[in-house]
């Protein structure tokens, strides 16, 4: 297993870069150990079982790396919980498992975020002013999306087809001829529900145009059907702003604690660790469109006219 050595923890949109020490292990042990945190092993077998439980192929390198990163962060937080909670260090070795790690990590996360106060009126007013596209210039987007189940080997070809497609219908006809599975859905979203990156993508499309979005589940083709102006005033936006901003503050608190603990810990992980898993660890729902454009439809999504 190839590893990379780094001197410090870095973060870029949650990107994980950690100290790697697996080079000293034997090749056989490297095949069995996915990562180490302060000497505690995260076994490759445990990663395989977790992927199988989630229904993800164990040979999917991207999914495997994301899961390893999540397990490393959970182990780091679980160890800190055991150190800081009287009596909890007396734990039988048999409970050192994925369930134990996740439960203890989430217990420590609850401690970290317990002191994060809800945003005040000044913070919410500033958020409203700083995000006019979400509120003062809010719009309703009616979209047609096609989630494509294409194997990675055909992604480049699909991208070319999307770029050259005269219409979404022509593209779906091609998918049928090629026996590539897809699901088509018509949805409606307000710009206050959208992640800023997705909003920027939609702003780049004209009515009827087709674009392509990468998701954790594969590729998603989107067509912009209609855009309507639907501004919302500040007071009406406060409930949405409060939930969104409070979640961002809690995620930031957990990220800061993980960076603090990582600077004190001996962590080893294979090269190529992907972007962070903090969003999935902090309790509470994501803003609706964040989920929608990463593979899971939000409960609040409705069909046009519904």
MARNUTOR-233653 format. One line per 8 residues: number of its first residue (from 1); their letters; for each residue x, y, z of N, C-alpha, C. Coordinates in steps of 0.1 Angstrom, whole numbers, plus 5000, padded with zeros to 4 digits. Layout:
N
NUM> a> X:Y:Z:X:Y:Z:X:Y:Z; ...
This chain:
306
1> xxxxxxxx> 5008:4988:5000:5000:5000:5000:5009:5012:5000; 5006:5021:4991:5014:5033:4990:5009:5043:5000; 5018:5050:5007:5014:5060:5017:5021:5073:5015; 5016:5083:5021:5022:5096:5020:5025:5102:5034; 5036:5109:5036:5039:5114:5049:5037:5129:5049; 5030:5135:5059:5027:5149:5060:5031:5154:5074; 5034:5167:5075:5038:5172:5088:5027:5178:5096; 5016:5180:5090:5005:5187:5097:4992:5184:5090
9> xxxxxxxx> 4981:5187:5098:4968:5185:5094:4964:5198:5086; 4958:5196:5074:4953:5207:5066:4939:5205:5063; 4932:5216:5060:4918:5215:5056:4916:5224:5045; 4909:5219:5035:4903:5226:5024:4890:5220:5020; 4879:5227:5024:4866:5222:5023:4865:5208:5030; 4872:5207:5041:4871:5194:5048:4881:5184:5044; 4890:5187:5035:4900:5178:5029:4909:5173:5040; 4911:5160:5041:4919:5154:5051:4933:5150:5046
17> xxxxxxxx> 4944:5156:5053:4957:5153:5050:4964:5149:5063; 4968:5136:5065:4972:5132:5078:4986:5125:5078; 4992:5124:5090:5005:5118:5091:5004:5103:5088; 5012:5098:5079:5012:5084:5075:5024:5077:5080; 5022:5065:5086:5034:5058:5092:5033:5043:5088; 5025:5039:5078:5023:5025:5075:5035:5020:5068; 5044:5028:5063:5056:5024:5056:5064:5014:5064; 5064:5015:5077:5072:5006:5086:5065:4993:5088
25> xxxxxxxx> 5053:4991:5083:5046:4978:5085:5050:4969:5074; 5048:4956:5077:5051:4946:5067:5040:4946:5056; 5043:4942:5044:5033:4942:5033:5020:4934:5038; 5022:4923:5045:5011:4915:5049:5002:4923:5059; 5008:4930:5068:5000:4938:5078:4994:4950:5071; 5000:4956:5061:4994:4967:5053:4981:4962:5046; 4981:4949:5042:4969:4944:5036:4957:4943:5045; 4960:4941:5058:4950:4939:5068:4946:4952:5075
33> xxxxxxxx> 4955:4962:5076:4952:4974:5083:4950:4986:5074; 4938:4992:5074:4935:5003:5066:4941:5016:5071; 4941:5017:5084:4947:5030:5090:4949:5027:5105; 4957:5036:5111:4960:5036:5125:4957:5050:5131; 4952:5050:5143:4950:5062:5151:4955:5060:5165; 4967:5066:5168:4973:5064:5181:4975:5050:5184; 4979:5042:5174:4982:5028:5176:4969:5019:5174; 4957:5025:5175:4945:5017:5173:4943:5014:5158
41> xxxxxxxx> 4941:5001:5155:4940:4997:5141:4926:4998:5136; 4924:5003:5124:4912:5002:5116:4914:4992:5106; 4908:4980:5107:4911:4969:5098:4905:4970:5085; 4912:4965:5074:4906:4965:5061:4894:4957:5060; 4893:4946:5068:4881:4938:5068:4869:4946:5074; 4871:4954:5083:4860:4963:5089:4855:4972:5078; 4864:4978:5070:4861:4987:5059:4852:4979:5049; 4857:4967:5045:4849:4959:5036:4835:4956:5040
49> xxxxxxxx> 4834:4952:5053:4821:4949:5058:4811:4961:5058; 4817:4973:5062:4809:4985:5062:4804:4988:5048; 4813:4987:5038:4809:4990:5024:4798:4980:5020; 4800:4967:5023:4790:4957:5019:4776:4961:5026; 4777:4965:5039:4764:4969:5046:4757:4980:5039; 4765:4990:5034:4759:5001:5027:4756:4998:5012; 4759:4986:5008:4756:4983:4994:4765:4989:4984; 4778:4992:4988:4788:4998:4979:4798:4988:4976
57> xxxxxxxx> 4803:4988:4963:4813:4978:4959:4826:4980:4967; 4832:4970:4972:4844:4971:4980:4856:4975:4972; 4855:4974:4958:4866:4978:4949:4864:4992:4945; 4854:4999:4950:4852:5013:4946:4862:5022:4954; 4873:5027:4948:4884:5033:4956:4879:5046:4962; 4871:5054:4955:4866:5067:4961:4857:5064:4973; 4848:5055:4972:4839:5052:4984:4847:5046:4995; 4857:5038:4992:4865:5032:5002:4873:5043:5010
65> xxxxxxxx> 4879:5052:5003:4887:5063:5009:4878:5072:5017; 4866:5075:5013:4857:5083:5021:4853:5076:5034; 4851:5063:5033:4847:5056:5045:4859:5055:5055; 4871:5053:5050:4883:5052:5058:4885:5066:5065; 4883:5077:5058:4884:5090:5065:4874:5091:5076; 4862:5087:5073:4851:5088:5083:4855:5080:5096; 4860:5068:5094:4864:5059:5105:4876:5065:5113; 4885:5071:5106:4896:5078:5113:4892:5089:5122
73> xxxxxxxx> 4883:5097:5116:4878:5108:5124:4870:5103:5136; 4861:5093:5134:4854:5087:5145:4863:5082:5156; 4873:5074:5152:4882:5069:5162:4890:5079:5169; 4893:5090:5163:4900:5101:5169:4891:5107:5180; 4878:5110:5177:4869:5116:5186:4865:5106:5197; 4864:5093:5194:4861:5083:5204:4872:5082:5214; 4884:5082:5210:4895:5082:5220:4895:5094:5229; 4892:5106:5223:4891:5117:5232:4880:5116:5242
81> xxxxxxxx> 4869:5111:5238:4857:5109:5247:4862:5100:5259; 4868:5089:5256:4873:5080:5266:4883:5086:5276; 4891:5095:5270:4901:5102:5279:4894:5112:5288; 4884:5118:5283:4878:5129:5291:4866:5126:5299; 4861:5113:5299:4849:5109:5306:4853:5099:5317; 4852:5103:5330:4857:5094:5341:4850:5080:5340; 4858:5070:5342:4852:5056:5342:4850:5050:5329; 4850:5058:5318:4847:5052:5305:4859:5045:5299
89> xxxxxxxx> 4871:5047:5305:4883:5040:5299:4883:5025:5302; 4875:5021:5312:4875:5006:5315:4865:5000:5305; 4869:4996:5294:4861:4991:5283:4868:4978:5278; 4860:4967:5278:4865:4955:5273:4870:4956:5258; 4881:4949:5255:4886:4950:5242:4876:4945:5231; 4867:4937:5235:4857:4931:5225:4848:4942:5220; 4846:4953:5227:4837:4964:5222:4844:4974:5213; 4857:4972:5210:4864:4981:5201:4860:4977:5187
97> xxxxxxxx> 4850:4983:5182:4844:4979:5169:4838:4991:5162; 4832:4989:5151:4827:5001:5144:4815:5007:5152; 4807:4999:5158:4796:5004:5166:4801:5012:5177; 4811:5007:5184:4817:5014:5196:4823:5027:5192; 4830:5027:5181:4837:5039:5176:4827:5050:5173; 4816:5046:5165:4807:5056:5161:4799:5062:5173; 4795:5053:5182:4787:5058:5194:4795:5067:5202; 4808:5064:5205:4816:5073:5213:4820:5086:5206
105> xxxxxxxx> 4822:5085:5193:4825:5097:5185:4813:5106:5185; 4802:5101:5183:4790:5109:5183:4787:5115:5197; 4790:5107:5208:4789:5113:5221:4798:5125:5223; 4810:5124:5218:4819:5135:5220:4815:5147:5211; 4810:5144:5200:4804:5155:5191:4793:5162:5198; 4785:5155:5205:4774:5162:5213:4780:5171:5223; 4791:5167:5229:4797:5176:5239:4803:5188:5232; 4809:5187:5221:4815:5198:5213:4805:5208:5209
113> xxxxxxxx> 4794:5203:5204:4784:5212:5198:4774:5217:5208; 4774:5212:5221:4765:5216:5231:4766:5231:5234; 4778:5236:5233:4781:5250:5237:4779:5259:5225; 4775:5254:5213:4774:5263:5202:4760:5270:5202; 4759:5282:5204:4747:5290:5206:4740:5292:5192; 4727:5293:5192:4720:5296:5180:4724:5310:5175; 4723:5312:5162:4727:5326:5157:4717:5336:5162; 4723:5348:5165:4714:5359:5170:4709:5368:5158
121> xxxxxxxx> 4701:5378:5161:4695:5386:5151:4705:5393:5142; 4716:5398:5148:4726:5405:5139:4733:5395:5130; 4735:5383:5134:4742:5373:5125:4732:5369:5114; 4719:5368:5117:4710:5364:5107:4707:5375:5097; 4707:5387:5102:4706:5399:5093:4718:5400:5083; 4730:5397:5089:4742:5398:5080:4741:5387:5070; 4737:5375:5074:4736:5364:5064:4726:5367:5053; 4715:5373:5057:4705:5378:5046:4711:5387:5037
129> xxxxxxxx> 4719:5397:5042:4725:5407:5033:4736:5401:5024; 4743:5391:5030:4755:5386:5023:4750:5375:5012; 4738:5371:5012:4733:5361:5003:4720:5366:4995; 4721:5376:4988:4709:5382:4981:4703:5372:4971; 4711:5363:4965:4705:5354:4955:4696:5343:4962; 4698:5341:4975:4690:5332:4983:4677:5338:4987; 4677:5351:4989:4666:5358:4996:4660:5370:4988; 4667:5381:4989:4662:5393:4982:4660:5391:4967
137> xxxxxxxx> 4668:5383:4961:4667:5380:4947:4663:5365:4945; 4656:5360:4954:4653:5345:4954:4645:5342:4941; 4648:5330:4936:4641:5325:4924:4636:5311:4927; 4626:5307:4919:4621:5293:4919:4626:5286:4906; 4633:5275:4907:4638:5268:4896:4630:5255:4894; 4625:5253:4882:4618:5241:4878:4628:5233:4870; 4631:5221:4875:4642:5213:4868:4637:5199:4864; 4643:5194:4854:4641:5180:4850:4655:5174:4852
145> xxxxxxxx> 4656:5164:4860:4669:5158:4862:4669:5143:4858; 4680:5138:4854:4681:5124:4850:4694:5119:4857; 4691:5109:4867:4702:5103:4874:4706:5090:4866; 4719:5090:4861:4724:5080:4852:4732:5070:4859; 4729:5057:4857:4737:5046:4863:4747:5041:4853; 4756:5049:4849:4766:5045:4839:4779:5041:4846; 4785:5030:4842:4798:5026:4848:4809:5037:4845; 4818:5038:4854:4829:5048:4853:4835:5049:4840
153> xxxxxxxx> 4837:5037:4833:4844:5036:4820:4836:5044:4810; 4823:5047:4812:4815:5054:4801:4813:5068:4805; 4818:5073:4816:4816:5087:4821:4820:5097:4810; 4832:5095:4805:4838:5105:4795:4829:5105:4783; 4824:5094:4778:4815:5093:4767:4802:5100:4770; 4797:5098:4782:4784:5105:4786:4786:5120:4786; 4797:5125:4791:4800:5139:4791:4800:5145:4777; 4806:5138:4768:4806:5142:4754:4791:5143:4749
161> xxxxxxxx> 4784:5133:4752:4770:5132:4747:4762:5144:4753; 4763:5147:4765:4756:5158:4771:4760:5171:4765; 4773:5173:4762:4777:5185:4756:4772:5187:4742; 4769:5176:4735:4765:5176:4721:4750:5174:4719; 4743:5171:4730:4729:5168:4730:4720:5179:4725; 4712:5177:4715:4702:5187:4710:4691:5189:4720; 4687:5178:4728:4677:5179:4737:4678:5168:4748; 4671:5169:4759:4672:5159:4769:4666:5146:4764
169> xxxxxxxx> 4655:5147:4756:4649:5135:4750:4659:5127:4741; 4667:5135:4733:4676:5128:4725:4687:5120:4733; 4690:5126:4745:4700:5120:4753:4694:5108:4760; 4682:5108:4765:4676:5097:4771:4673:5086:4761; 4670:5089:4748:4669:5079:4738:4682:5072:4736; 4693:5079:4736:4706:5073:4735:4709:5063:4747; 4705:5068:4759:4707:5060:4771:4700:5046:4769; 4688:5047:4764:4680:5035:4763:4686:5025:4752
177> xxxxxxxx> 4691:5031:4741:4697:5023:4731:4710:5016:4736; 4717:5023:4745:4729:5017:4751:4727:5009:4763; 4714:5007:4767:4710:4999:4779:4717:5005:4792; 4718:5018:4792:4723:5025:4804:4711:5029:4813; 4711:5025:4825:4699:5028:4834:4699:5043:4838; 4687:5048:4839:4685:5062:4844:4671:5063:4850; 4670:5074:4859:4657:5077:4865:4655:5092:4862; 4643:5096:4856:4640:5110:4853:4630:5115:4863
185> xxxxxxxx> 4632:5127:4868:4624:5133:4878:4622:5148:4875; 4610:5153:4877:4608:5168:4876:4606:5173:4890; 4614:5184:4893:4615:5189:4907:4614:5205:4906; 4611:5210:4918:4611:5225:4920:4619:5229:4932; 4628:5239:4931:4636:5243:4942:4637:5258:4942; 4636:5264:4955:4639:5278:4956:4654:5280:4958; 4659:5291:4954:4673:5294:4955:4678:5294:4969; 4669:5297:4979:4673:5296:4993:4675:5282:4998
193> xxxxxxxx> 4671:5272:4990:4673:5258:4993:4686:5253:4987; 4692:5261:4978:4703:5256:4970:4716:5258:4976; 4725:5249:4975:4739:5251:4978:4745:5261:4968; 4754:5270:4973:4759:5281:4964:4765:5275:4951; 4773:5264:4952:4779:5259:4940:4768:5254:4929; 4758:5248:4934:4747:5244:4925:4740:5256:4919; 4738:5266:4928:4731:5278:4923:4739:5284:4912; 4752:5284:4913:4761:5290:4903:4760:5282:4890
201> xxxxxxxx> 4759:5269:4891:4757:5260:4879:4744:5264:4872; 4733:5265:4880:4720:5268:4874:4720:5282:4867; 4727:5291:4873:4728:5305:4868:4735:5305:4854; 4743:5294:4852:4750:5293:4839:4742:5287:4828; 4729:5283:4831:4721:5276:4821:4710:5285:4817; 4706:5285:4804:4695:5292:4799:4683:5282:4799; 4671:5287:4797:4659:5279:4797:4660:5268:4786; 4658:5256:4790:4659:5244:4781:4673:5238:4780
209> xxxxxxxx> 4683:5245:4784:4697:5240:4783:4699:5228:4793; 4709:5220:4790:4712:5208:4798:4726:5209:4804; 4727:5205:4816:4740:5205:4823:4743:5192:4829; 4755:5191:4835:4759:5178:4841:4764:5180:4855; 4760:5172:4865:4765:5174:4879:4770:5161:4883; 4782:5161:4890:4787:5149:4896:4781:5147:4910; 4777:5135:4913:4771:5132:4926:4778:5120:4932; 4776:5117:4945:4783:5105:4951:4777:5092:4945
217> xxxxxxxx> 4765:5093:4939:4759:5081:4933:4762:5079:4918; 4769:5089:4912:4771:5089:4898:4770:5102:4891; 4764:5102:4879:4763:5114:4872:4748:5118:4871; 4746:5131:4872:4732:5136:4871:4731:5147:4860; 4722:5145:4851:4720:5155:4840:4708:5163:4845; 4709:5176:4843:4698:5185:4847:4695:5194:4835; 4682:5197:4834:4677:5206:4824:4669:5217:4831; 4671:5229:4828:4664:5241:4834:4651:5243:4826
225> xxxxxxxx> 4640:5241:4832:4627:5242:4825:4621:5256:4826; 4623:5262:4839:4617:5275:4841:4623:5282:4853; 4624:5295:4853:4629:5303:4865:4619:5314:4867; 4614:5315:4880:4605:5325:4884:4611:5333:4895; 4609:5346:4895:4613:5355:4906:4604:5353:4918; 4610:5351:4930:4602:5348:4942:4609:5354:4954; 4611:5367:4955:4619:5372:4966:4612:5370:4980; 4620:5369:4990:4615:5367:5004:4622:5378:5013
233> xxxxxxxx> 4613:5384:5021:4619:5394:5030:4627:5389:5041; 4634:5397:5048:4643:5393:5058:4637:5385:5070; 4626:5390:5075:4619:5384:5086:4614:5370:5082; 4608:5369:5071:4603:5356:5066:4614:5346:5064; 4626:5351:5061:4638:5342:5058:4645:5337:5071; 4642:5344:5082:4649:5341:5094:4649:5326:5099; 4637:5319:5098:4637:5305:5102:4647:5296:5094; 4647:5299:5081:4656:5291:5072:4670:5295:5075
241> xxxxxxxx> 4673:5308:5077:4687:5312:5079:4692:5307:5093; 4683:5307:5103:4687:5302:5116:4692:5287:5115; 4684:5279:5109:4687:5265:5108:4700:5263:5100; 4701:5270:5089:4713:5268:5080:4726:5273:5087; 4725:5285:5093:4736:5291:5099:4740:5283:5112; 4731:5279:5120:4734:5271:5132:4741:5258:5128; 4737:5252:5118:4743:5239:5113:4758:5242:5109; 4760:5253:5101:4773:5257:5097:4782:5259:5109
249> xxxxxxxx> 4777:5266:5120:4784:5269:5131:4788:5256:5139; 4779:5246:5140:4782:5234:5146:4792:5226:5139; 4791:5225:5125:4801:5218:5117:4814:5224:5119; 4815:5238:5119:4828:5245:5121:4834:5241:5135; 4826:5240:5145:4831:5237:5158:4837:5223:5158; 4830:5213:5152:4836:5200:5151:4848:5199:5143; 4849:5206:5132:4861:5207:5123:4873:5212:5131; 4870:5223:5139:4881:5229:5147:4886:5219:5157
257> xxxxxxxx> 4877:5212:5163:4881:5202:5174:4889:5190:5167; 4885:5186:5156:4892:5175:5149:4906:5180:5145; 4907:5192:5140:4920:5197:5137:4929:5198:5149; 4923:5202:5160:4931:5203:5173:4936:5190:5177; 4927:5180:5177:4931:5166:5182:4941:5160:5172; 4939:5162:5159:4948:5156:5149:4962:5161:5151; 4964:5174:5155:4977:5179:5157:4984:5172:5168; 4977:5166:5177:4983:5159:5189:4983:5144:5187
265> xxxxxxxx> 4977:5139:5176:4976:5124:5175:4986:5119:5164; 4988:5106:5165:4996:5099:5155:4986:5091:5147; 4984:5096:5134:4974:5090:5126:4981:5085:5113; 4976:5074:5109:4981:5068:5096:4970:5064:5087; 4971:5068:5075:4960:5065:5065:4967:5064:5051; 4961:5056:5042:4967:5055:5029:4967:5068:5021; 4975:5070:5011:4975:5082:5003:4962:5084:4996; 4958:5096:4994:4946:5099:4986:4934:5101:4994
273> xxxxxxxx> 4935:5105:5007:4923:5107:5015:4915:5118:5009; 4902:5116:5008:4893:5125:5001:4888:5136:5010; 4878:5144:5005:4873:5155:5013:4866:5150:5025; 4865:5159:5035:4861:5155:5049:4847:5150:5051; 4845:5144:5062:4833:5137:5065:4825:5144:5077; 4829:5156:5080:4823:5163:5091:4808:5166:5090; 4804:5169:5077:4790:5172:5075:4781:5160:5079; 4786:5147:5076:4778:5136:5079:4778:5132:5094
281> xxxxxxxx> 4788:5138:5102:4789:5134:5116:4781:5143:5125; 4779:5155:5120:4771:5165:5129:4756:5163:5127; 4749:5161:5138:4735:5158:5138:4727:5169:5132; 4715:5166:5126:4707:5176:5120:4707:5175:5105; 4696:5180:5099:4694:5178:5084:4703:5188:5077; 4707:5184:5065:4714:5193:5056:4704:5203:5049; 4709:5214:5044:4700:5222:5036:4695:5213:5024; 4682:5215:5020:4676:5205:5011:4684:5202:4999
289> xxxxxxxx> 4689:5213:4992:4695:5210:4979:4709:5203:4980; 4715:5205:4991:4728:5198:4993:4726:5183:4992; 4715:5178:4999:4712:5164:4997:4708:5161:4983; 4700:5169:4977:4694:5166:4964:4705:5164:4954; 4716:5172:4954:4726:5172:4944:4738:5163:4949; 4736:5155:4960:4746:5145:4963:4740:5131:4964; 4729:5130:4957:4724:5116:4956:4711:5113:4964; 4706:5121:4973:4695:5118:4981:4684:5129:4980
297> xxxxxxxx> 4672:5126:4975:4662:5136:4974:4657:5141:4987; 4656:5154:4989:4651:5159:5002:4636:5157:5004; 4632:5156:5016:4618:5154:5019:4609:5166:5015; 4615:5178:5014:4608:5190:5011:4606:5192:4996; 4612:5184:4988:4611:5186:4973:4597:5182:4969; 4591:5190:4960:4578:5187:4954:4579:5188:4939; 4570:5181:4933:4569:5182:4918:4562:5195:4914; 4565:5200:4903:4558:5212:4898:4543:5210:4898
305> xx> 4536:5220:4903:4522:5219:4904:4516:5211:4915; 4526:5205:4924:4521:5197:4935:4519:5205:4948
